[in-house]
Amino acid sequence: MERRQFFGVTFLALTILSCADTLLSVQPAQGQTGKETIDALVKTLAGLQINKSGISSPQLAEVAKYIDYQTMAEQALGNKEWQQLNTTQRKIYLQSFKSLVEHRYYKRWHKIFSKSKIAYENEDKTATRKDNEIMVKTALSVDKDTKVVIWTLTAQQPKVINLAVDDRDILNKVQSRFQGKIARAGVPAFLAWLQNKAKQSSDTDEDNLSAEDNRQIHQISKSN
């Protein structure tokens, strides 16, 4: 049940390659707006070519251009907990966090975005800068089903760091789970647990989504 409840939201918004340093060097186009970043990310996820061996490294690298995994991972953990990690632990955490997301959720994101349309509200009214972040409000629709999705991006060279689906905030949910694990078991045990979750996701046949996975996808797409 823990695997199914992990990141317990309708879908997760929202990639570290072989090492964290490689990922952090990937930059989006200069002068890109928040809307342009979201459009590019959605288009990339919708167009993923997925085969039995999974998603190719070049495709993962392309997705990584539009997600700030360092900021996302830090916020998911919380500043106090992040400061408890040494350099080696931070690298392990970042790699495991990214690996879990890309192996566990990229296929479901692909299914959602390949069948949906995104409408942007007036950015002058819905996109605001706060604490060096941009908020963009959108409506994600498939047929007659629509969900309100609020994206959070870094303000400088915008990259996605969070999204909330119908007021269900991803990072708040994840942070509560991560902090609870650390409080109960300590940092080493938490990292071991996260690495195990990432490995389980990597070993899972993504062509056989669980009933819970499909339920979450259908809440958005009403397909299959």
ABEGO torsion letter per residue (X at the ends): XAAAABGBBABBBXXBBABAAAAAABBBBBGBBAAAAAAAAAAAAAABBBBAAEBBAAAAAAAAAABBAAAAAAAAAEAAAAAABBAAAAAAAAAAAAAAAAAAAAAAAAAAAAABBBBBBBAAAABBBBGGBBBBBBBBBBEABBBBBBBBBBABGBBBABBBBGGBBAAAAAAAAAAAAAAAAEAAAAAAAAAAAAAAAAABBAABBBAAAAAAAAAAAGBX
